[in-house]
Amino acid sequence: MALLLAGCARGTTSGAAAAPVPAAGSTESAVTVGKRVAERFRVAALASRRFTHAQLWAALDPIVRAPAFRVTEIGRSIQGRPIRAVTYGSGPTRVLLWSQMHGDESTATMSLADLMAWLGDASDVDAALRARLARELTIVMVPMLNPDGAEVFQRENALGVDVNRDAARLATPEARTLKALRDSVRPQFGFNLHDQGARILTGRSGRQVGIALLAPAADESRGYTGARGAARLVASGLVTVVEGEIPGRVAKYEDDFNPRAFGDLMQRWGTSTVLIESGALPNDPEKQRLRAINVVAILSALDAIGSGRYRAADPLIYDRLPMNARTAVDVLVRGAMVVLPGAPPMRADLALNYDEPLTRTRPRVREVGDLSLVVAMDTVEGAGLFLHPSPAMLDDSRGGARRLRIGAPATFTLRRGREATSEAVPVPPSLSPDPS
Ligand SMILES: [Zn+2]
């Protein structure tokens, strides 16, 4: 493990020392650079959310060969896949970033790849900031901590264990690898990079959460002492940056202390840790916009930490963030008269969830009845109309009586009348009966 920090005195900062950097310490400039990095250094081989360890490292291999990096195998997964750390810079402030501890949460892995592509680049594109980061920081990145989970795109590792509930027991090699790396690097700052569900809404505005942030608690008292105080300031800076990108779509993650989770224990172990959860944005099924926002957010945070400017952040900006609050359903069909064979039409709301909420495909019936308290991402107004379910939506197992089946594929036609021949009203294409 000593290898990881050995040989840090690489000449990545040559030529930059004389350059005046007054503006480079400002949020605006790091955000501007971040946007440019996200666009110009996007690793094109990672084009969608689902990729394997082999695919990731095939894409990263030519990038991390750059002399600016040290690559270390820090452990192996249950199935023997190497877990690697990529280190950049030789500054006194050490920052540890790890992604995809949950195998199906890949957004920030793509962002780390893009950042690496820029950090290792030899051209002069935003080279001043790159050189300054190398001088101020030692950045240790672990993209894809749980490669076995990523292989089958599941949250848990190959044994079915949630690695983020294994920070205390350290029963899994993936958790032991991260803990050993932390103990070796002794980072002052940490970034725990995850994805959260697509159906979570902010408390205040009820918008879908694009990014949720948390400076995790280090103990039950949830005070902002020790490492957590600095983490809160870093998080405040992140709120400002991300709100600038997706106003009203930033929330605070649940703040309960979890004595088995890495974010919480990292904080307790003395590493000021911020959790970044990529949620979902409209029309971003592969989370490519969120990938770019992560690049901007992480780069701005690195800049703020390196320059020390994070200390000037207003903690109230973080404190006032609305919580990850309500869970929405994907679609609510409100107020239609439902036409069931052999029964009079019945007024009922329908809640539907897609099997794939990001791509909005394969809707299923979730709930039927008076759903006036249900919050939905999309609402289809059915008042005054008749909802004719497709046969797949009906259950006829009970003595011939046909009723709506919870969990059934939710495809239907909205018509002006109760007769199957009456005029149809357009519904979103994903809800229309399959013409086959
Ligand atoms: Zn996660």
Residues whose N, C-alpha, C, O or C-beta is under 5 A from the ligand:
A	BS01	ZN	H102 E105 H194 D195
